[in-house]
Amino acid sequence: MTVQPSASPSPLVPPSLFDRLTGRARANRPDHAVVVLHDVTKRYPNGKEALKDVDVIVPEGDFVFLVGPSGAGKSTLMKLLIRDELATEGVVVIDGFDLARIKRRQVPKIRRKIGIVFQDFKLLPRKTVWENVAFALEVTGTPRRQIRPAVDRVLALVGLTGQAQQLPDQLSGGEQQRTAIARALVHDPRIIIADEPTGNLDPVISWEIIQLLLRINELGVTILMATHDAEVVTALRKRVIALEDGRIIRDETGAGYHRED
């Protein structure tokens, strides 16, 4: 595989979330890879290889389940994508940017291309739903006049307009996760990385969160979701990348959680 990373942005401006919501966005470019890992190995100082010879290409608009047992390398892979860690060997590219070559001052800009959703929500307990989502824009210096319409828009998308002034402890688990998803979306990312987003939720609420992620994917946002939920993965028949001992043992489209021989 030939990878030609670039340190400059693509000349094509991606559609905003507003354009996607209103149907004014152009179609996805399935030939455009928003994530590329080529011959990636991650070796920690103690000698442990968390990833070994990993090759992954994720086209724009894809929906990918990342599966495997605990310790398989899923968390390390996600840390590489947000540049919390750097690969020991190989190339990691996000939307055309080689993460090993970008300058430190560029890191926040690259991270704004990625929205992250955690299993434990990580909401600020003393801020309302609206304030939690707005905070993601405030820390990047977004002008106030742009914050309000952006926050209102994503809260409507996730179905929380009526809960905007509630605090996290007044919400159900599903509502807290919807808030976290709105926060991940508000800066108009190219990719959502969801790390066990249904892990703390009951089955009915889990399916509601999955349906929301599918809706977001339909709007053009690439989804990479790490999960142990075999029922969800097998039911949806999306692309499945399975890791074991730091290696990719399976990469199939339309697959179940387990290999079906």
CYANA upper distance limits for C-alpha pairs under 8 A (distance plus 0.5 A):
  1 MET  CA     38 HIS  CA      8.39
  3 VAL  CA     38 HIS  CA      7.99
  5 PRO  CA     93 VAL  CA      6.94
  5 PRO  CA     96 GLY  CA      6.03
  5 PRO  CA     97 PHE  CA      6.52
  5 PRO  CA     98 ASP  CA      5.94
  6 SER  CA     96 GLY  CA      5.86
  6 SER  CA     97 PHE  CA      5.84
  6 SER  CA     98 ASP  CA      6.78
  7 ALA  CA     96 GLY  CA      7.53
  7 ALA  CA     97 PHE  CA      5.60
  7 ALA  CA     98 ASP  CA      6.86
  7 ALA  CA    101 ARG  CA      7.70
  7 ALA  CA    102 ILE  CA      6.97
  8 SER  CA     96 GLY  CA      7.84
  8 SER  CA     97 PHE  CA      7.32
  9 PRO  CA     95 ASP  CA      8.32
  9 PRO  CA     96 GLY  CA      7.13
  9 PRO  CA     97 PHE  CA      7.79
 10 SER  CA     95 ASP  CA      8.30
 10 SER  CA     96 GLY  CA      7.38
 15 PRO  CA     19 ASP  CA      6.39
 15 PRO  CA     20 ARG  CA      7.21
 15 PRO  CA     25 ALA  CA      5.89
 15 PRO  CA     26 ARG  CA      7.49
 16 SER  CA     20 ARG  CA      6.92
 16 SER  CA     25 ALA  CA      8.04
 16 SER  CA    188 ASP  CA      6.78
 17 LEU  CA     21 LEU  CA      6.57
 17 LEU  CA    188 ASP  CA      6.18
 17 LEU  CA    219 LEU  CA      8.29
 18 PHE  CA     22 THR  CA      6.63
 18 PHE  CA    153 ARG  CA      8.38
 19 ASP  CA     23 GLY  CA      6.44
 19 ASP  CA     24 ARG  CA      5.24
 19 ASP  CA     25 ALA  CA      5.39
 20 ARG  CA     24 ARG  CA      6.54
 20 ARG  CA     25 ALA  CA      5.45
 20 ARG  CA    219 LEU  CA      5.90
 20 ARG  CA    220 GLY  CA      7.55
 21 LEU  CA    219 LEU  CA      7.27
 27 ALA  CA    220 GLY  CA      8.36
 28 ASN  CA     60 GLU  CA      6.74
 28 ASN  CA     61 GLY  CA      6.58
 28 ASN  CA    220 GLY  CA      6.84
 29 ARG  CA     59 PRO  CA      8.16
 29 ARG  CA     60 GLU  CA      6.49
 29 ARG  CA     61 GLY  CA      8.20
 30 PRO  CA     59 PRO  CA      5.77
 30 PRO  CA     60 GLU  CA      5.90
 30 PRO  CA     61 GLY  CA      7.42
 31 ASP  CA     59 PRO  CA      6.78
 31 ASP  CA     60 GLU  CA      7.97
 32 HIS  CA     59 PRO  CA      6.01
 32 HIS  CA     60 GLU  CA      6.23
 33 ALA  CA     57 ILE  CA      6.78
 33 ALA  CA     58 VAL  CA      5.92
 33 ALA  CA     59 PRO  CA      4.57
 33 ALA  CA     60 GLU  CA      6.18
 33 ALA  CA     95 ASP  CA      7.28
 33 ALA  CA     96 GLY  CA      8.48
 34 VAL  CA     57 ILE  CA      8.39
 34 VAL  CA     58 VAL  CA      6.53
 34 VAL  CA     59 PRO  CA      6.23
 34 VAL  CA     60 GLU  CA      5.98
 34 VAL  CA     93 VAL  CA      8.17
 34 VAL  CA     94 ILE  CA      6.01
 34 VAL  CA     95 ASP  CA      4.75
 34 VAL  CA     96 GLY  CA      7.55
 34 VAL  CA    190 ARG  CA      8.16
 34 VAL  CA    191 ILE  CA      8.28
 35 VAL  CA     56 VAL  CA      8.01
 35 VAL  CA     57 ILE  CA      6.27
 35 VAL  CA     58 VAL  CA      5.52
 35 VAL  CA     59 PRO  CA      7.55
 35 VAL  CA     92 VAL  CA      8.12
 35 VAL  CA     93 VAL  CA      6.31
 35 VAL  CA     94 ILE  CA      5.40
 35 VAL  CA     95 ASP  CA      6.78
 36 VAL  CA     55 ASP  CA      8.05
 36 VAL  CA     56 VAL  CA      6.16
 36 VAL  CA     57 ILE  CA      5.15
 36 VAL  CA     58 VAL  CA      7.01
 36 VAL  CA     91 VAL  CA      8.16
 36 VAL  CA     92 VAL  CA      6.28
 36 VAL  CA     93 VAL  CA      5.49
 36 VAL  CA     94 ILE  CA      7.14
 37 LEU  CA     54 VAL  CA      7.11
 37 LEU  CA     55 ASP  CA      5.63
 37 LEU  CA     56 VAL  CA      5.48
 37 LEU  CA     57 ILE  CA      7.03
 37 LEU  CA     90 GLY  CA      7.92
 37 LEU  CA     91 VAL  CA      6.20
 37 LEU  CA     92 VAL  CA      5.14
 37 LEU  CA     93 VAL  CA      6.95
 38 HIS  CA     53 ASP  CA      8.18
 38 HIS  CA     54 VAL  CA      6.88
 38 HIS  CA     55 ASP  CA      5.14
 38 HIS  CA     56 VAL  CA      7.17
 38 HIS  CA     90 GLY  CA      6.13
 38 HIS  CA     91 VAL  CA      5.68
 38 HIS  CA     92 VAL  CA      7.16
 39 ASP  CA     52 LYS  CA      8.23
 39 ASP  CA     53 ASP  CA      4.99
 39 ASP  CA     54 VAL  CA      5.66
 39 ASP  CA     55 ASP  CA      5.99
 39 ASP  CA     89 GLU  CA      7.62
 39 ASP  CA     90 GLY  CA      5.26
 39 ASP  CA     91 VAL  CA      7.32
 40 VAL  CA     51 LEU  CA      7.52
 40 VAL  CA     52 LYS  CA      6.82
 40 VAL  CA     53 ASP  CA      5.51
 40 VAL  CA     54 VAL  CA      5.30
 40 VAL  CA     55 ASP  CA      7.18
 40 VAL  CA     87 ALA  CA      6.83
 40 VAL  CA     88 THR  CA      7.97
 40 VAL  CA     89 GLU  CA      5.98
 40 VAL  CA     90 GLY  CA      4.70
 40 VAL  CA     91 VAL  CA      6.62
 40 VAL  CA     92 VAL  CA      7.84
 41 THR  CA     49 GLU  CA      7.68
 41 THR  CA     50 ALA  CA      8.08
 41 THR  CA     51 LEU  CA      5.47
 41 THR  CA     52 LYS  CA      4.86
 41 THR  CA     53 ASP  CA      5.85
 41 THR  CA     54 VAL  CA      7.13
 41 THR  CA     87 ALA  CA      6.53
 41 THR  CA     88 THR  CA      6.17
 41 THR  CA     89 GLU  CA      5.54
 41 THR  CA     90 GLY  CA      6.89
 42 LYS  CA     49 GLU  CA      6.24
 42 LYS  CA     50 ALA  CA      6.10
 42 LYS  CA     51 LEU  CA      5.47
 42 LYS  CA     52 LYS  CA      7.13
 42 LYS  CA     76 THR  CA      8.43
 42 LYS  CA     86 LEU  CA      8.15
 42 LYS  CA     87 ALA  CA      5.53
 42 LYS  CA     88 THR  CA      5.38
 42 LYS  CA     89 GLU  CA      7.25
 43 ARG  CA     47 GLY  CA      6.53
 43 ARG  CA     48 LYS  CA      6.13
 43 ARG  CA     49 GLU  CA      4.82
 43 ARG  CA     50 ALA  CA      6.64
 43 ARG  CA     51 LEU  CA      7.71
 43 ARG  CA     87 ALA  CA      8.29
 43 ARG  CA     88 THR  CA      6.40
 44 TYR  CA     48 LYS  CA      5.94
 44 TYR  CA     49 GLU  CA      6.93
 44 TYR  CA     50 ALA  CA      7.93
 49 GLU  CA    246 GLY  CA      7.50
 50 ALA  CA     71 GLY  CA      8.39
 50 ALA  CA     72 ALA  CA      7.90
 50 ALA  CA     73 GLY  CA      5.88
 50 ALA  CA     76 THR  CA      7.21
 50 ALA  CA    245 ASP  CA      7.70
 50 ALA  CA    246 GLY  CA      5.56
 51 LEU  CA     73 GLY  CA      6.38
 51 LEU  CA     76 THR  CA      7.92
 51 LEU  CA     77 LEU  CA      7.99
 51 LEU  CA    245 ASP  CA      7.96
 51 LEU  CA    246 GLY  CA      4.41
 51 LEU  CA    247 ARG  CA      6.52
 52 LYS  CA    246 GLY  CA      5.97
 52 LYS  CA    247 ARG  CA      5.94
 53 ASP  CA     90 GLY  CA      8.49
 53 ASP  CA    247 ARG  CA      7.31
 54 VAL  CA    247 ARG  CA      6.72
 54 VAL  CA    248 ILE  CA      6.87
 55 ASP  CA    248 ILE  CA      8.40
 58 VAL  CA     62 ASP  CA      6.97
 59 PRO  CA    222 THR  CA      8.47
 60 GLU  CA    220 GLY  CA      8.13
 60 GLU  CA    221 VAL  CA      8.08
 60 GLU  CA    222 THR  CA      6.38
 61 GLY  CA    217 ASN  CA      7.00
 61 GLY  CA    218 GLU  CA      8.21
 61 GLY  CA    220 GLY  CA      5.66
 61 GLY  CA    221 VAL  CA      6.09
 61 GLY  CA    222 THR  CA      4.90
 61 GLY  CA    223 ILE  CA      7.95
 62 ASP  CA    217 ASN  CA      8.06
 62 ASP  CA    221 VAL  CA      8.47
 62 ASP  CA    222 THR  CA      5.64
 62 ASP  CA    223 ILE  CA      6.89
 63 PHE  CA    217 ASN  CA      7.38
 63 PHE  CA    222 THR  CA      6.49
 63 PHE  CA    223 ILE  CA      5.22
 63 PHE  CA    224 LEU  CA      6.61
 63 PHE  CA    225 MET  CA      8.41
 63 PHE  CA    238 LYS  CA      6.96
 63 PHE  CA    239 ARG  CA      7.01
 64 VAL  CA    223 ILE  CA      6.61
 64 VAL  CA    224 LEU  CA      5.35
 64 VAL  CA    225 MET  CA      6.71
 64 VAL  CA    238 LYS  CA      6.94
 64 VAL  CA    239 ARG  CA      5.42
 64 VAL  CA    240 VAL  CA      6.31
 64 VAL  CA    241 ILE  CA      7.61
 65 PHE  CA    224 LEU  CA      6.51
 65 PHE  CA    225 MET  CA      5.42
 65 PHE  CA    226 ALA  CA      6.32
 65 PHE  CA    227 THR  CA      7.48
 65 PHE  CA    233 VAL  CA      7.50
 65 PHE  CA    238 LYS  CA      7.63
 65 PHE  CA    239 ARG  CA      6.67
 65 PHE  CA    240 VAL  CA      5.31
 65 PHE  CA    241 ILE  CA      6.67
 66 LEU  CA     74 LYS  CA      7.41
 66 LEU  CA    224 LEU  CA      7.44
 66 LEU  CA    225 MET  CA      6.29
 66 LEU  CA    226 ALA  CA      4.95
 66 LEU  CA    227 THR  CA      6.94
 66 LEU  CA    240 VAL  CA      6.61
 66 LEU  CA    241 ILE  CA      5.52
 66 LEU  CA    242 ALA  CA      6.49
 66 LEU  CA    243 LEU  CA      8.00
 67 VAL  CA     74 LYS  CA      7.90
 67 VAL  CA    226 ALA  CA      6.41
 67 VAL  CA    227 THR  CA      6.25
 67 VAL  CA    228 HIS  CA      6.84
 67 VAL  CA    240 VAL  CA      7.62
 67 VAL  CA    241 ILE  CA      6.73
 67 VAL  CA    242 ALA  CA      5.29
 67 VAL  CA    243 LEU  CA      6.76
 67 VAL  CA    257 TYR  CA      7.69
 68 GLY  CA     72 ALA  CA      6.34
 68 GLY  CA     74 LYS  CA      7.90
 68 GLY  CA    228 HIS  CA      7.72
 68 GLY  CA    242 ALA  CA      5.92
 68 GLY  CA    243 LEU  CA      5.50
 68 GLY  CA    244 GLU  CA      6.46
 69 PRO  CA    228 HIS  CA      8.21
 69 PRO  CA    243 LEU  CA      8.24
 69 PRO  CA    244 GLU  CA      7.41
 71 GLY  CA    244 GLU  CA      8.50
 71 GLY  CA    245 ASP  CA      7.56
 71 GLY  CA    246 GLY  CA      8.50
 72 ALA  CA    243 LEU  CA      6.05
 72 ALA  CA    244 GLU  CA      5.08
 72 ALA  CA    245 ASP  CA      5.22
 72 ALA  CA    246 GLY  CA      5.75
 72 ALA  CA    247 ARG  CA      8.23
 73 GLY  CA     77 LEU  CA      6.67
 73 GLY  CA    243 LEU  CA      7.13
 73 GLY  CA    244 GLU  CA      7.72
 73 GLY  CA    245 ASP  CA      7.29
 73 GLY  CA    246 GLY  CA      5.36
 73 GLY  CA    247 ARG  CA      8.28
 74 LYS  CA     78 MET  CA      6.90
 74 LYS  CA    226 ALA  CA      7.48
 74 LYS  CA    243 LEU  CA      7.54
 75 SER  CA     79 LYS  CA      6.70
 76 THR  CA     80 LEU  CA      6.79
 76 THR  CA     85 GLU  CA      8.25
 77 LEU  CA     81 LEU  CA      7.01
 78 MET  CA     82 ILE  CA      7.10
 78 MET  CA    193 ILE  CA      8.03
 79 LYS  CA     83 ARG  CA      6.47
 79 LYS  CA     84 ASP  CA      5.48
 79 LYS  CA     85 GLU  CA      6.08
 80 LEU  CA     84 ASP  CA      6.51
 80 LEU  CA     85 GLU  CA      5.47
 80 LEU  CA     86 LEU  CA      6.25
 80 LEU  CA     87 ALA  CA      7.20
 80 LEU  CA     92 VAL  CA      7.90
 81 LEU  CA     92 VAL  CA      7.69
 81 LEU  CA     94 ILE  CA      7.66
 82 ILE  CA    110 ILE  CA      8.48
 82 ILE  CA    111 ARG  CA      6.52
 82 ILE  CA    114 ILE  CA      7.86
 83 ARG  CA     99 LEU  CA      7.26
 83 ARG  CA    107 VAL  CA      8.17
 86 LEU  CA     99 LEU  CA      8.19
 86 LEU  CA    100 ALA  CA      7.20
 87 ALA  CA     91 VAL  CA      7.76
 87 ALA  CA     92 VAL  CA      7.89
 87 ALA  CA    100 ALA  CA      8.33
 91 VAL  CA     98 ASP  CA      7.39
 91 VAL  CA     99 LEU  CA      8.32
 91 VAL  CA    100 ALA  CA      7.95
 92 VAL  CA     98 ASP  CA      6.36
 92 VAL  CA     99 LEU  CA      6.38
 92 VAL  CA    100 ALA  CA      7.79
 93 VAL  CA     97 PHE  CA      5.68
 93 VAL  CA     98 ASP  CA      4.93
 93 VAL  CA     99 LEU  CA      6.39
 94 ILE  CA     98 ASP  CA      7.19
 94 ILE  CA     99 LEU  CA      7.62
 94 ILE  CA    110 ILE  CA      8.20
 97 PHE  CA    101 ARG  CA      8.44
 97 PHE  CA    102 ILE  CA      7.65
 97 PHE  CA    110 ILE  CA      8.40
 98 ASP  CA    102 ILE  CA      6.96
102 ILE  CA    106 GLN  CA      6.75
102 ILE  CA    107 VAL  CA      7.73
103 LYS  CA    107 VAL  CA      7.50
106 GLN  CA    110 ILE  CA      6.90
107 VAL  CA    111 ARG  CA      6.64
108 PRO  CA    112 ARG  CA      6.79
109 LYS  CA    113 LYS  CA      7.61
110 ILE  CA    114 ILE  CA      7.92
111 ARG  CA    115 GLY  CA      8.28
112 ARG  CA    187 HIS  CA      7.03
112 ARG  CA    188 ASP  CA      8.27
112 ARG  CA    189 PRO  CA      6.59
113 LYS  CA    187 HIS  CA      8.45
113 LYS  CA    188 ASP  CA      7.76
113 LYS  CA    189 PRO  CA      4.77
113 LYS  CA    190 ARG  CA      5.62
113 LYS  CA    191 ILE  CA      6.88
114 ILE  CA    184 ALA  CA      8.29
114 ILE  CA    189 PRO  CA      5.52
114 ILE  CA    190 ARG  CA      6.56
114 ILE  CA    191 ILE  CA      5.33
114 ILE  CA    192 ILE  CA      6.17
114 ILE  CA    193 ILE  CA      7.47
115 GLY  CA    183 ARG  CA      8.42
115 GLY  CA    184 ALA  CA      4.72
115 GLY  CA    185 LEU  CA      6.57
115 GLY  CA    187 HIS  CA      8.43
115 GLY  CA    189 PRO  CA      6.23
115 GLY  CA    190 ARG  CA      8.42
115 GLY  CA    191 ILE  CA      6.68
115 GLY  CA    192 ILE  CA      5.09
115 GLY  CA    193 ILE  CA      6.62
116 ILE  CA    181 ILE  CA      8.40
116 ILE  CA    184 ALA  CA      6.06
116 ILE  CA    192 ILE  CA      6.28
116 ILE  CA    193 ILE  CA      5.38
116 ILE  CA    194 ALA  CA      6.35
116 ILE  CA    195 ASP  CA      8.19
117 VAL  CA    121 PHE  CA      7.46
117 VAL  CA    180 ALA  CA      6.66
117 VAL  CA    181 ILE  CA      6.56
117 VAL  CA    184 ALA  CA      6.98
117 VAL  CA    192 ILE  CA      7.87
117 VAL  CA    193 ILE  CA      6.74
117 VAL  CA    194 ALA  CA      5.07
117 VAL  CA    195 ASP  CA      6.61
117 VAL  CA    197 PRO  CA      6.89
118 PHE  CA    122 LYS  CA      7.54
118 PHE  CA    180 ALA  CA      8.28
118 PHE  CA    194 ALA  CA      6.64
118 PHE  CA    195 ASP  CA      5.60
118 PHE  CA    196 GLU  CA      7.08
118 PHE  CA    197 PRO  CA      6.18
119 GLN  CA    194 ALA  CA      8.50
119 GLN  CA    195 ASP  CA      6.52
119 GLN  CA    196 GLU  CA      5.57
119 GLN  CA    197 PRO  CA      5.04
119 GLN  CA    198 THR  CA      7.01
119 GLN  CA    199 GLY  CA      6.27
119 GLN  CA    200 ASN  CA      6.96
120 ASP  CA    197 PRO  CA      8.39
120 ASP  CA    200 ASN  CA      7.63
121 PHE  CA    176 GLN  CA      7.03
121 PHE  CA    177 GLN  CA      6.26
121 PHE  CA    180 ALA  CA      6.24
122 LYS  CA    180 ALA  CA      8.04
123 LEU  CA    132 ASN  CA      7.15
123 LEU  CA    168 PRO  CA      7.47
123 LEU  CA    176 GLN  CA      8.21
123 LEU  CA    180 ALA  CA      7.43
124 LEU  CA    132 ASN  CA      6.83
124 LEU  CA    168 PRO  CA      8.12
125 PRO  CA    167 LEU  CA      7.16
125 PRO  CA    168 PRO  CA      6.26
125 PRO  CA    169 ASP  CA      7.63
126 ARG  CA    167 LEU  CA      7.21
126 ARG  CA    168 PRO  CA      8.37
127 LYS  CA    131 GLU  CA      5.92
127 LYS  CA    132 ASN  CA      6.23
127 LYS  CA    167 LEU  CA      6.63
127 LYS  CA    168 PRO  CA      8.17
128 THR  CA    132 ASN  CA      6.50
128 THR  CA    164 ALA  CA      7.16
128 THR  CA    165 GLN  CA      5.75
128 THR  CA    166 GLN  CA      5.65
128 THR  CA    167 LEU  CA      4.87
128 THR  CA    168 PRO  CA      7.22
129 VAL  CA    133 VAL  CA      6.93
129 VAL  CA    163 GLN  CA      7.36
129 VAL  CA    164 ALA  CA      5.44
129 VAL  CA    165 GLN  CA      6.49
129 VAL  CA    166 GLN  CA      6.37
129 VAL  CA    167 LEU  CA      6.55
129 VAL  CA    168 PRO  CA      7.23
129 VAL  CA    179 THR  CA      6.84
130 TRP  CA    134 ALA  CA      6.60
130 TRP  CA    151 VAL  CA      7.37
130 TRP  CA    152 ASP  CA      8.45
130 TRP  CA    155 LEU  CA      8.37
130 TRP  CA    164 ALA  CA      5.34
130 TRP  CA    165 GLN  CA      6.75
131 GLU  CA    135 PHE  CA      6.36
132 ASN  CA    136 ALA  CA      7.63
132 ASN  CA    179 THR  CA      8.29
132 ASN  CA    183 ARG  CA      7.47
133 VAL  CA    137 LEU  CA      8.07
133 VAL  CA    151 VAL  CA      6.87
133 VAL  CA    179 THR  CA      7.62
133 VAL  CA    180 ALA  CA      8.20
133 VAL  CA    182 ALA  CA      6.91
133 VAL  CA    183 ARG  CA      4.88
133 VAL  CA    186 VAL  CA      7.49
134 ALA  CA    138 GLU  CA      6.73
134 ALA  CA    147 ILE  CA      6.86
134 ALA  CA    148 ARG  CA      8.07
134 ALA  CA    151 VAL  CA      6.55
134 ALA  CA    183 ARG  CA      7.99
134 ALA  CA    186 VAL  CA      8.40
135 PHE  CA    139 VAL  CA      6.67
136 ALA  CA    140 THR  CA      7.63
136 ALA  CA    183 ARG  CA      6.84
136 ALA  CA    184 ALA  CA      8.46
136 ALA  CA    186 VAL  CA      7.91
136 ALA  CA    187 HIS  CA      7.92
137 LEU  CA    141 GLY  CA      7.17
137 LEU  CA    142 THR  CA      6.00
137 LEU  CA    147 ILE  CA      7.15
137 LEU  CA    186 VAL  CA      7.84
137 LEU  CA    187 HIS  CA      7.04
138 GLU  CA    142 THR  CA      6.12
138 GLU  CA    143 PRO  CA      8.27
138 GLU  CA    144 ARG  CA      8.35
138 GLU  CA    147 ILE  CA      8.22
142 THR  CA    146 GLN  CA      7.30
142 THR  CA    147 ILE  CA      7.20
143 PRO  CA    147 ILE  CA      7.03
144 ARG  CA    148 ARG  CA      7.29
145 ARG  CA    149 PRO  CA      8.17
146 GLN  CA    150 ALA  CA      6.89
147 ILE  CA    151 VAL  CA      6.55
148 ARG  CA    152 ASP  CA      6.60
149 PRO  CA    153 ARG  CA      6.49
150 ALA  CA    154 VAL  CA      6.96
150 ALA  CA    186 VAL  CA      6.80
151 VAL  CA    155 LEU  CA      6.63
151 VAL  CA    182 ALA  CA      8.43
151 VAL  CA    186 VAL  CA      6.85
152 ASP  CA    156 ALA  CA      6.73
152 ASP  CA    161 THR  CA      7.69
153 ARG  CA    157 LEU  CA      6.86
154 VAL  CA    158 VAL  CA      6.79
154 VAL  CA    182 ALA  CA      5.99
154 VAL  CA    185 LEU  CA      7.45
154 VAL  CA    186 VAL  CA      6.76
155 LEU  CA    159 GLY  CA      6.51
155 LEU  CA    160 LEU  CA      5.54
155 LEU  CA    161 THR  CA      5.83
155 LEU  CA    164 ALA  CA      8.03
155 LEU  CA    179 THR  CA      8.13
155 LEU  CA    182 ALA  CA      6.64
156 ALA  CA    160 LEU  CA      6.49
156 ALA  CA    161 THR  CA      5.82
157 LEU  CA    182 ALA  CA      8.47
158 VAL  CA    178 ARG  CA      6.45
158 VAL  CA    179 THR  CA      8.16
158 VAL  CA    181 ILE  CA      8.16
158 VAL  CA    182 ALA  CA      7.01
158 VAL  CA    212 LEU  CA      7.54
159 GLY  CA    178 ARG  CA      8.39
160 LEU  CA    164 ALA  CA      6.76
160 LEU  CA    175 GLU  CA      7.99
160 LEU  CA    178 ARG  CA      8.08
160 LEU  CA    179 THR  CA      8.04
166 GLN  CA    170 GLN  CA      6.69
166 GLN  CA    171 LEU  CA      7.83
167 LEU  CA    171 LEU  CA      7.55
168 PRO  CA    176 GLN  CA      6.81
171 LEU  CA    175 GLU  CA      6.11
171 LEU  CA    176 GLN  CA      6.50
172 SER  CA    176 GLN  CA      6.72
173 GLY  CA    177 GLN  CA      6.79
173 GLY  CA    200 ASN  CA      8.15
173 GLY  CA    201 LEU  CA      6.99
174 GLY  CA    178 ARG  CA      6.71
174 GLY  CA    201 LEU  CA      7.33
174 GLY  CA    205 ILE  CA      6.37
174 GLY  CA    206 SER  CA      8.16
174 GLY  CA    209 ILE  CA      7.74
175 GLU  CA    179 THR  CA      6.67
176 GLN  CA    180 ALA  CA      6.82
177 GLN  CA    181 ILE  CA      6.67
177 GLN  CA    197 PRO  CA      7.90
177 GLN  CA    209 ILE  CA      8.20
178 ARG  CA    182 ALA  CA      6.64
178 ARG  CA    209 ILE  CA      7.78
179 THR  CA    183 ARG  CA      6.71
180 ALA  CA    184 ALA  CA      6.75
181 ILE  CA    185 LEU  CA      6.70
182 ALA  CA    186 VAL  CA      6.50
183 ARG  CA    187 HIS  CA      8.39
184 ALA  CA    189 PRO  CA      8.15
184 ALA  CA    192 ILE  CA      7.75
185 LEU  CA    189 PRO  CA      6.69
185 LEU  CA    192 ILE  CA      8.31
189 PRO  CA    221 VAL  CA      7.75
190 ARG  CA    221 VAL  CA      6.00
190 ARG  CA    222 THR  CA      6.75
191 ILE  CA    221 VAL  CA      6.15
191 ILE  CA    222 THR  CA      5.11
191 ILE  CA    223 ILE  CA      6.32
191 ILE  CA    224 LEU  CA      7.92
192 ILE  CA    221 VAL  CA      7.43
192 ILE  CA    222 THR  CA      6.68
192 ILE  CA    223 ILE  CA      5.42
192 ILE  CA    224 LEU  CA      6.70
192 ILE  CA    225 MET  CA      8.48
193 ILE  CA    223 ILE  CA      6.69
193 ILE  CA    224 LEU  CA      5.43
193 ILE  CA    225 MET  CA      6.34
193 ILE  CA    226 ALA  CA      8.43
194 ALA  CA    223 ILE  CA      8.01
194 ALA  CA    224 LEU  CA      6.75
194 ALA  CA    225 MET  CA      5.08
194 ALA  CA    226 ALA  CA      6.73
195 ASP  CA    225 MET  CA      6.48
195 ASP  CA    226 ALA  CA      5.49
195 ASP  CA    227 THR  CA      7.36
196 GLU  CA    225 MET  CA      7.53
196 GLU  CA    226 ALA  CA      5.96
196 GLU  CA    227 THR  CA      5.31
196 GLU  CA    228 HIS  CA      7.81
197 PRO  CA    209 ILE  CA      8.41
197 PRO  CA    225 MET  CA      8.37
197 PRO  CA    227 THR  CA      8.19
198 THR  CA    202 ASP  CA      8.36
198 THR  CA    206 SER  CA      5.61
198 THR  CA    209 ILE  CA      7.65
198 THR  CA    210 ILE  CA      8.49
199 GLY  CA    227 THR  CA      8.31
201 LEU  CA    205 ILE  CA      6.59
201 LEU  CA    206 SER  CA      6.15
202 ASP  CA    206 SER  CA      6.45
203 PRO  CA    207 TRP  CA      6.83
204 VAL  CA    208 GLU  CA      7.12
205 ILE  CA    209 ILE  CA      6.86
206 SER  CA    210 ILE  CA      6.74
207 TRP  CA    211 GLN  CA      6.59
207 TRP  CA    232 VAL  CA      8.29
208 GLU  CA    212 LEU  CA      6.79
209 ILE  CA    213 LEU  CA      6.80
210 ILE  CA    214 LEU  CA      6.70
211 GLN  CA    215 ARG  CA      6.73
212 LEU  CA    216 ILE  CA      6.78
213 LEU  CA    217 ASN  CA      6.62
213 LEU  CA    223 ILE  CA      8.13
214 LEU  CA    218 GLU  CA      6.70
215 ARG  CA    219 LEU  CA      7.02
216 ILE  CA    220 GLY  CA      7.43
216 ILE  CA    221 VAL  CA      6.56
217 ASN  CA    221 VAL  CA      5.27
217 ASN  CA    222 THR  CA      6.40
217 ASN  CA    223 ILE  CA      6.83
229 ASP  CA    233 VAL  CA      7.01
230 ALA  CA    234 THR  CA      6.48
230 ALA  CA    256 GLY  CA      8.05
230 ALA  CA    257 TYR  CA      5.56
230 ALA  CA    258 HIS  CA      8.18
231 GLU  CA    235 ALA  CA      6.49
231 GLU  CA    257 TYR  CA      8.13
232 VAL  CA    236 LEU  CA      6.70
233 VAL  CA    237 ARG  CA      6.87
233 VAL  CA    238 LYS  CA      7.69
233 VAL  CA    240 VAL  CA      8.35
233 VAL  CA    255 ALA  CA      8.42
233 VAL  CA    256 GLY  CA      6.28
233 VAL  CA    257 TYR  CA      5.88
234 THR  CA    255 ALA  CA      7.20
234 THR  CA    256 GLY  CA      4.37
234 THR  CA    257 TYR  CA      5.81
235 ALA  CA    256 GLY  CA      7.84
236 LEU  CA    254 GLY  CA      8.39
237 ARG  CA    253 THR  CA      7.68
237 ARG  CA    254 GLY  CA      4.65
237 ARG  CA    255 ALA  CA      5.60
237 ARG  CA    256 GLY  CA      6.51
238 LYS  CA    253 THR  CA      6.20
238 LYS  CA    254 GLY  CA      5.29
238 LYS  CA    255 ALA  CA      6.82
239 ARG  CA    251 ASP  CA      7.69
239 ARG  CA    252 GLU  CA      6.01
239 ARG  CA    253 THR  CA      4.38
239 ARG  CA    254 GLY  CA      6.12
239 ARG  CA    255 ALA  CA      6.82
240 VAL  CA    250 ARG  CA      7.97
240 VAL  CA    251 ASP  CA      6.15
240 VAL  CA    252 GLU  CA      5.87
240 VAL  CA    253 THR  CA      6.68
240 VAL  CA    254 GLY  CA      8.06
240 VAL  CA    255 ALA  CA      6.58
240 VAL  CA    256 GLY  CA      7.76
240 VAL  CA    257 TYR  CA      7.71
241 ILE  CA    248 ILE  CA      7.42
241 ILE  CA    249 ILE  CA      8.32
241 ILE  CA    250 ARG  CA      6.17
241 ILE  CA    251 ASP  CA      4.91
241 ILE  CA    252 GLU  CA      7.16
242 ALA  CA    248 ILE  CA      6.27
242 ALA  CA    249 ILE  CA      6.26
242 ALA  CA    250 ARG  CA      5.56
242 ALA  CA    251 ASP  CA      6.94
243 LEU  CA    247 ARG  CA      5.95
243 LEU  CA    248 ILE  CA      5.06
243 LEU  CA    249 ILE  CA      6.28
243 LEU  CA    250 ARG  CA      7.78
244 GLU  CA    248 ILE  CA      6.98
244 GLU  CA    249 ILE  CA      7.01
255 ALA  CA    259 ARG  CA      8.10
256 GLY  CA    260 GLU  CA      7.79
